[in-house]
Amino acid sequence: SPAVSAGGTIQISAANIETQSVPAITPVLGQPYDVLVSGPITGYVQHMGFNATSGVITDLSSFRNGGATAP
């Protein structure tokens, strides 16, 4: 991913994750896949879902390290 400045954020779409993964992910309706975020980071990763029909944004995150460095 690109560098993220202190206090900054980046947003990566599911389509970009799928096409830029090695090997590329071919999504199958109803079949989930896992994404592992690794490396030395200070901060956290969020998984957000957006329902375009209802306009609802949902935080689906399961990991937040609260500023600690992830192993």
Biopython code that builds the backbone (N, CA, C, O; Angstrom):
import numpy as np
from Bio.PDB.StructureBuilder import StructureBuilder

atoms = [
    (1, "SER", "N", (0.848, -1.185, 0.000)),
    (1, "SER", "CA", (0.000, 0.000, 0.000)),
    (1, "SER", "C", (0.885, 1.236, 0.000)),
    (1, "SER", "O", (2.074, 1.155, 0.307)),
    (2, "PRO", "N", (0.318, 2.354, -0.337)),
    (2, "PRO", "CA", (1.091, 3.593, -0.277)),
    (2, "PRO", "C", (1.401, 3.960, 1.174)),
    (2, "PRO", "O", (0.744, 3.479, 2.097)),
    (3, "ALA", "N", (2.403, 4.812, 1.366)),
    (3, "ALA", "CA", (2.742, 5.289, 2.708)),
    (3, "ALA", "C", (1.578, 6.111, 3.256)),
    (3, "ALA", "O", (0.888, 6.810, 2.514)),
    (4, "VAL", "N", (1.378, 6.013, 4.554)),
    (4, "VAL", "CA", (0.317, 6.771, 5.219)),
    (4, "VAL", "C", (0.982, 7.732, 6.187)),
    (4, "VAL", "O", (1.737, 7.310, 7.062)),
    (5, "SER", "N", (0.711, 9.013, 6.038)),
    (5, "SER", "CA", (1.320, 10.011, 6.913)),
    (5, "SER", "C", (0.718, 9.930, 8.316)),
    (5, "SER", "O", (-0.380, 9.404, 8.497)),
    (6, "ALA", "N", (1.439, 10.451, 9.298)),
    (6, "ALA", "CA", (0.963, 10.449, 10.682)),
    (6, "ALA", "C", (-0.412, 11.108, 10.749)),
    (6, "ALA", "O", (-0.606, 12.213, 10.243)),
    (7, "GLY", "N", (-1.357, 10.421, 11.375)),
    (7, "GLY", "CA", (-2.717, 10.935, 11.499)),
    (7, "GLY", "C", (-3.537, 10.777, 10.233)),
    (7, "GLY", "O", (-4.688, 11.210, 10.186)),
    (8, "GLY", "N", (-2.962, 10.162, 9.203)),
    (8, "GLY", "CA", (-3.648, 10.018, 7.918)),
    (8, "GLY", "C", (-4.383, 8.697, 7.794)),
    (8, "GLY", "O", (-4.300, 7.839, 8.674)),
    (9, "THR", "N", (-5.094, 8.546, 6.705)),
    (9, "THR", "CA", (-5.822, 7.315, 6.418)),
    (9, "THR", "C", (-5.705, 6.993, 4.929)),
    (9, "THR", "O", (-5.409, 7.868, 4.116)),
    (10, "ILE", "N", (-5.935, 5.752, 4.590)),
    (10, "ILE", "CA", (-6.111, 5.361, 3.198)),
    (10, "ILE", "C", (-7.327, 4.457, 3.132)),
    (10, "ILE", "O", (-7.683, 3.796, 4.107)),
    (11, "GLN", "N", (-7.941, 4.438, 1.997)),
    (11, "GLN", "CA", (-9.095, 3.566, 1.773)),
    (11, "GLN", "C", (-8.782, 2.689, 0.578)),
    (11, "GLN", "O", (-8.405, 3.184, -0.484)),
    (12, "ILE", "N", (-8.940, 1.378, 0.753)),
    (12, "ILE", "CA", (-8.679, 0.430, -0.316)),
    (12, "ILE", "C", (-9.949, -0.353, -0.559)),
    (12, "ILE", "O", (-10.498, -0.944, 0.371)),
    (13, "SER", "N", (-10.425, -0.369, -1.788)),
    (13, "SER", "CA", (-11.675, -1.055, -2.111)),
    (13, "SER", "C", (-11.477, -2.566, -2.157)),
    (13, "SER", "O", (-10.362, -3.052, -2.350)),
    (14, "ALA", "N", (-12.554, -3.291, -1.979)),
    (14, "ALA", "CA", (-12.501, -4.748, -2.101)),
    (14, "ALA", "C", (-12.018, -5.141, -3.495)),
    (14, "ALA", "O", (-11.260, -6.100, -3.642)),
    (15, "ALA", "N", (-12.449, -4.411, -4.509)),
    (15, "ALA", "CA", (-12.017, -4.712, -5.881)),
    (15, "ALA", "C", (-10.505, -4.597, -6.010)),
    (15, "ALA", "O", (-9.880, -5.434, -6.660)),
    (16, "ASN", "N", (-9.902, -3.569, -5.400)),
    (16, "ASN", "CA", (-8.445, -3.425, -5.457)),
    (16, "ASN", "C", (-7.751, -4.545, -4.695)),
    (16, "ASN", "O", (-6.735, -5.068, -5.153)),
    (17, "ILE", "N", (-8.284, -4.916, -3.543)),
    (17, "ILE", "CA", (-7.694, -6.022, -2.788)),
    (17, "ILE", "C", (-7.734, -7.297, -3.625)),
    (17, "ILE", "O", (-6.753, -8.038, -3.683)),
    (18, "GLU", "N", (-8.859, -7.547, -4.265)),
    (18, "GLU", "CA", (-9.025, -8.775, -5.057)),
    (18, "GLU", "C", (-8.091, -8.818, -6.257)),
    (18, "GLU", "O", (-7.498, -9.860, -6.536)),
    (19, "THR", "N", (-7.949, -7.705, -6.972)),
    (19, "THR", "CA", (-7.128, -7.718, -8.185)),
    (19, "THR", "C", (-5.639, -7.598, -7.899)),
    (19, "THR", "O", (-4.825, -8.075, -8.689)),
    (20, "GLN", "N", (-5.260, -6.966, -6.774)),
    (20, "GLN", "CA", (-3.847, -6.757, -6.483)),
    (20, "GLN", "C", (-3.255, -7.811, -5.553)),
    (20, "GLN", "O", (-2.060, -7.775, -5.258)),
    (21, "SER", "N", (-4.076, -8.745, -5.092)),
    (21, "SER", "CA", (-3.576, -9.837, -4.270)),
    (21, "SER", "C", (-2.751, -10.785, -5.134)),
    (21, "SER", "O", (-2.949, -10.876, -6.345)),
    (22, "VAL", "N", (-1.826, -11.486, -4.492)),
    (22, "VAL", "CA", (-1.019, -12.476, -5.209)),
    (22, "VAL", "C", (-1.240, -13.812, -4.538)),
    (22, "VAL", "O", (-0.786, -13.991, -3.408)),
    (23, "PRO", "N", (-1.902, -14.750, -5.161)),
    (23, "PRO", "CA", (-2.565, -14.614, -6.464)),
    (23, "PRO", "C", (-3.842, -13.789, -6.331)),
    (23, "PRO", "O", (-4.357, -13.592, -5.230)),
    (24, "ALA", "N", (-4.339, -13.316, -7.458)),
    (24, "ALA", "CA", (-5.567, -12.524, -7.471)),
    (24, "ALA", "C", (-6.729, -13.348, -6.922)),
    (24, "ALA", "O", (-6.776, -14.566, -7.098)),
    (25, "ILE", "N", (-7.652, -12.682, -6.266)),
    (25, "ILE", "CA", (-8.827, -13.338, -5.698)),
    (25, "ILE", "C", (-9.980, -13.196, -6.674)),
    (25, "ILE", "O", (-10.281, -12.095, -7.134)),
    (26, "THR", "N", (-10.623, -14.307, -6.989)),
    (26, "THR", "CA", (-11.836, -14.270, -7.798)),
    (26, "THR", "C", (-13.017, -14.457, -6.842)),
    (26, "THR", "O", (-13.252, -15.565, -6.359)),
    (27, "PRO", "N", (-13.762, -13.380, -6.565)),
    (27, "PRO", "CA", (-14.846, -13.500, -5.596)),
    (27, "PRO", "C", (-15.955, -14.426, -6.079)),
    (27, "PRO", "O", (-16.304, -14.445, -7.259)),
    (28, "VAL", "N", (-16.502, -15.195, -5.134)),
    (28, "VAL", "CA", (-17.614, -16.100, -5.406)),
    (28, "VAL", "C", (-18.737, -15.705, -4.453)),
    (28, "VAL", "O", (-18.535, -15.663, -3.239)),
    (29, "LEU", "N", (-19.909, -15.419, -4.989)),
    (29, "LEU", "CA", (-21.047, -15.008, -4.182)),
    (29, "LEU", "C", (-21.291, -15.993, -3.044)),
    (29, "LEU", "O", (-21.405, -17.197, -3.272)),
    (30, "GLY", "N", (-21.370, -15.482, -1.828)),
    (30, "GLY", "CA", (-21.642, -16.311, -0.669)),
    (30, "GLY", "C", (-20.434, -17.018, -0.094)),
    (30, "GLY", "O", (-20.558, -17.737, 0.897)),
    (31, "GLN", "N", (-19.252, -16.828, -0.697)),
    (31, "GLN", "CA", (-18.043, -17.486, -0.218)),
    (31, "GLN", "C", (-17.055, -16.413, 0.269)),
    (31, "GLN", "O", (-16.448, -15.714, -0.543)),
    (32, "PRO", "N", (-16.897, -16.288, 1.588)),
    (32, "PRO", "CA", (-16.000, -15.248, 2.109)),
    (32, "PRO", "C", (-14.530, -15.608, 1.918)),
    (32, "PRO", "O", (-14.189, -16.761, 1.653)),
    (33, "TYR", "N", (-13.679, -14.620, 2.055)),
    (33, "TYR", "CA", (-12.239, -14.859, 2.070)),
    (33, "TYR", "C", (-11.644, -14.003, 3.180)),
    (33, "TYR", "O", (-12.248, -13.014, 3.597)),
    (34, "ASP", "N", (-10.460, -14.380, 3.660)),
    (34, "ASP", "CA", (-9.779, -13.662, 4.726)),
    (34, "ASP", "C", (-8.664, -12.818, 4.136)),
    (34, "ASP", "O", (-8.032, -13.201, 3.151)),
    (35, "VAL", "N", (-8.430, -11.667, 4.749)),
    (35, "VAL", "CA", (-7.321, -10.802, 4.375)),
    (35, "VAL", "C", (-6.459, -10.622, 5.616)),
    (35, "VAL", "O", (-6.962, -10.227, 6.668)),
    (36, "LEU", "N", (-5.171, -10.906, 5.504)),
    (36, "LEU", "CA", (-4.238, -10.746, 6.610)),
    (36, "LEU", "C", (-3.455, -9.459, 6.403)),
    (36, "LEU", "O", (-2.839, -9.260, 5.355)),
    (37, "VAL", "N", (-3.480, -8.598, 7.391)),
    (37, "VAL", "CA", (-2.696, -7.368, 7.363)),
    (37, "VAL", "C", (-1.508, -7.610, 8.268)),
    (37, "VAL", "O", (-1.674, -7.895, 9.454)),
    (38, "SER", "N", (-0.307, -7.497, 7.716)),
    (38, "SER", "CA", (0.885, -7.800, 8.500)),
    (38, "SER", "C", (1.936, -6.723, 8.306)),
    (38, "SER", "O", (1.824, -5.866, 7.429)),
    (39, "GLY", "N", (2.940, -6.786, 9.130)),
    (39, "GLY", "CA", (4.030, -5.837, 9.059)),
    (39, "GLY", "C", (4.015, -4.917, 10.258)),
    (39, "GLY", "O", (3.040, -4.884, 11.009)),
    (40, "PRO", "N", (5.077, -4.177, 10.440)),
    (40, "PRO", "CA", (5.136, -3.262, 11.576)),
    (40, "PRO", "C", (4.283, -2.018, 11.311)),
    (40, "PRO", "O", (4.655, -1.156, 10.515)),
    (41, "ILE", "N", (3.158, -1.941, 11.978)),
    (41, "ILE", "CA", (2.299, -0.765, 11.844)),
    (41, "ILE", "C", (2.006, -0.196, 13.220)),
    (41, "ILE", "O", (1.908, -0.934, 14.201)),
    (42, "THR", "N", (1.869, 1.097, 13.286)),
    (42, "THR", "CA", (1.382, 1.747, 14.491)),
    (42, "THR", "C", (0.056, 2.353, 14.093)),
    (42, "THR", "O", (0.002, 3.248, 13.250)),
    (43, "GLY", "N", (-0.996, 1.875, 14.688)),
    (43, "GLY", "CA", (-2.327, 2.338, 14.313)),
    (43, "GLY", "C", (-3.275, 1.172, 14.291)),
    (43, "GLY", "O", (-3.121, 0.234, 15.074)),
    (44, "TYR", "N", (-4.238, 1.207, 13.427)),
    (44, "TYR", "CA", (-5.196, 0.116, 13.351)),
    (44, "TYR", "C", (-5.780, 0.010, 11.950)),
    (44, "TYR", "O", (-5.671, 0.923, 11.130)),
    (45, "VAL", "N", (-6.391, -1.115, 11.712)),
    (45, "VAL", "CA", (-7.029, -1.408, 10.433)),
    (45, "VAL", "C", (-8.517, -1.560, 10.691)),
    (45, "VAL", "O", (-8.914, -2.216, 11.653)),
    (46, "GLN", "N", (-9.332, -0.971, 9.858)),
    (46, "GLN", "CA", (-10.774, -1.111, 9.993)),
    (46, "GLN", "C", (-11.348, -1.746, 8.741)),
    (46, "GLN", "O", (-10.874, -1.497, 7.632)),
    (47, "HIS", "N", (-12.361, -2.559, 8.924)),
    (47, "HIS", "CA", (-13.100, -3.161, 7.823)),
    (47, "HIS", "C", (-14.480, -2.538, 7.857)),
    (47, "HIS", "O", (-15.271, -2.807, 8.761)),
    (48, "MET", "N", (-14.765, -1.709, 6.876)),
    (48, "MET", "CA", (-16.039, -1.004, 6.815)),
    (48, "MET", "C", (-16.877, -1.574, 5.678)),
    (48, "MET", "O", (-16.358, -1.885, 4.606)),
    (49, "GLY", "N", (-18.156, -1.705, 5.918)),
    (49, "GLY", "CA", (-19.081, -2.150, 4.880)),
    (49, "GLY", "C", (-20.074, -1.043, 4.577)),
    (49, "GLY", "O", (-20.522, -0.346, 5.488)),
    (50, "PHE", "N", (-20.420, -0.875, 3.321)),
    (50, "PHE", "CA", (-21.381, 0.146, 2.920)),
    (50, "PHE", "C", (-22.491, -0.489, 2.106)),
    (50, "PHE", "O", (-22.230, -1.141, 1.095)),
    (51, "ASN", "N", (-23.723, -0.305, 2.540)),
    (51, "ASN", "CA", (-24.881, -0.803, 1.820)),
    (51, "ASN", "C", (-25.430, 0.367, 1.009)),
    (51, "ASN", "O", (-26.039, 1.278, 1.568)),
    (52, "ALA", "N", (-25.215, 0.345, -0.306)),
    (52, "ALA", "CA", (-25.633, 1.451, -1.168)),
    (52, "ALA", "C", (-27.146, 1.614, -1.206)),
    (52, "ALA", "O", (-27.638, 2.721, -1.425)),
    (53, "THR", "N", (-27.888, 0.541, -0.998)),
    (53, "THR", "CA", (-29.349, 0.617, -1.038)),
    (53, "THR", "C", (-29.894, 1.380, 0.162)),
    (53, "THR", "O", (-30.747, 2.254, 0.007)),
    (54, "SER", "N", (-29.409, 1.057, 1.357)),
    (54, "SER", "CA", (-29.918, 1.700, 2.572)),
    (54, "SER", "C", (-29.100, 2.910, 2.994)),
    (54, "SER", "O", (-29.561, 3.724, 3.794)),
    (55, "GLY", "N", (-27.873, 3.036, 2.454)),
    (55, "GLY", "CA", (-27.002, 4.139, 2.845)),
    (55, "GLY", "C", (-26.330, 3.914, 4.193)),
    (55, "GLY", "O", (-25.789, 4.854, 4.775)),
    (56, "VAL", "N", (-26.357, 2.682, 4.696)),
    (56, "VAL", "CA", (-25.807, 2.371, 6.013)),
    (56, "VAL", "C", (-24.340, 1.965, 5.895)),
    (56, "VAL", "O", (-23.976, 1.150, 5.047)),
    (57, "ILE", "N", (-23.502, 2.546, 6.761)),
    (57, "ILE", "CA", (-22.096, 2.176, 6.870)),
    (57, "ILE", "C", (-21.951, 1.365, 8.153)),
    (57, "ILE", "O", (-22.447, 1.770, 9.204)),
    (58, "THR", "N", (-21.270, 0.214, 8.071)),
    (58, "THR", "CA", (-21.099, -0.663, 9.218)),
    (58, "THR", "C", (-19.625, -0.916, 9.456)),
    (58, "THR", "O", (-18.884, -1.221, 8.522)),
    (59, "ASP", "N", (-19.191, -0.788, 10.717)),
    (59, "ASP", "CA", (-17.814, -1.097, 11.087)),
    (59, "ASP", "C", (-17.734, -2.591, 11.374)),
    (59, "ASP", "O", (-18.279, -3.061, 12.373)),
    (60, "LEU", "N", (-17.063, -3.335, 10.513)),
    (60, "LEU", "CA", (-16.944, -4.781, 10.637)),
    (60, "LEU", "C", (-15.571, -5.195, 11.176)),
    (60, "LEU", "O", (-15.167, -6.349, 11.033)),
    (61, "SER", "N", (-14.867, -4.264, 11.787)),
    (61, "SER", "CA", (-13.501, -4.507, 12.248)),
    (61, "SER", "C", (-13.449, -5.521, 13.376)),
    (61, "SER", "O", (-14.331, -5.575, 14.233)),
    (62, "SER", "N", (-12.394, -6.322, 13.355)),
    (62, "SER", "CA", (-12.171, -7.250, 14.462)),
    (62, "SER", "C", (-10.824, -6.997, 15.117)),
    (62, "SER", "O", (-10.523, -7.605, 16.144)),
    (63, "PHE", "N", (-10.000, -6.113, 14.550)),
    (63, "PHE", "CA", (-8.668, -5.848, 15.091)),
    (63, "PHE", "C", (-8.450, -4.349, 15.218)),
    (63, "PHE", "O", (-8.633, -3.589, 14.268)),
    (64, "ARG", "N", (-8.062, -3.954, 16.399)),
    (64, "ARG", "CA", (-7.599, -2.582, 16.629)),
    (64, "ARG", "C", (-6.471, -2.690, 17.634)),
    (64, "ARG", "O", (-6.650, -3.269, 18.705)),
    (65, "ASN", "N", (-5.313, -2.142, 17.306)),
    (65, "ASN", "CA", (-4.216, -2.276, 18.260)),
    (65, "ASN", "C", (-3.997, -1.009, 19.069)),
    (65, "ASN", "O", (-3.060, -0.950, 19.866)),
    (66, "GLY", "N", (-4.828, -0.001, 18.890)),
    (66, "GLY", "CA", (-4.812, 1.179, 19.757)),
    (66, "GLY", "C", (-3.486, 1.894, 19.849)),
    (66, "GLY", "O", (-3.170, 2.458, 20.896)),
    (67, "GLY", "N", (-2.694, 1.892, 18.783)),
    (67, "GLY", "CA", (-1.436, 2.610, 18.792)),
    (67, "GLY", "C", (-0.233, 1.742, 19.125)),
    (67, "GLY", "O", (0.899, 2.219, 19.044)),
    (68, "ALA", "N", (-0.437, 0.496, 19.493)),
    (68, "ALA", "CA", (0.686, -0.404, 19.751)),
    (68, "ALA", "C", (1.228, -0.910, 18.420)),
    (68, "ALA", "O", (0.514, -0.906, 17.417)),
    (69, "THR", "N", (2.461, -1.338, 18.404)),
    (69, "THR", "CA", (3.044, -1.871, 17.187)),
    (69, "THR", "C", (2.675, -3.335, 17.062)),
    (69, "THR", "O", (2.947, -4.130, 17.962)),
    (70, "ALA", "N", (2.057, -3.692, 15.947)),
    (70, "ALA", "CA", (1.684, -5.083, 15.705)),
    (70, "ALA", "C", (2.932, -5.905, 15.406)),
    (70, "ALA", "O", (3.855, -5.399, 14.768)),
    (71, "PRO", "N", (2.985, -7.159, 15.848)),
    (71, "PRO", "CA", (4.177, -7.991, 15.570)),
    (71, "PRO", "C", (4.293, -8.304, 14.095)),
    (71, "PRO", "O", (5.228, -8.989, 13.681)),
]
sb = StructureBuilder()
sb.init_structure("model")
sb.init_model(0)
sb.init_chain("A")
sb.init_seg("    ")
for serial, (resi, resn, name, xyz) in enumerate(atoms, 1):
    if name == "N":
        sb.init_residue(resn, " ", resi, " ")
    sb.init_atom(name, np.array(xyz, "f"), 0.0, 1.0, " ", f" {name:<3s}", serial, name[0])
structure = sb.get_structure()
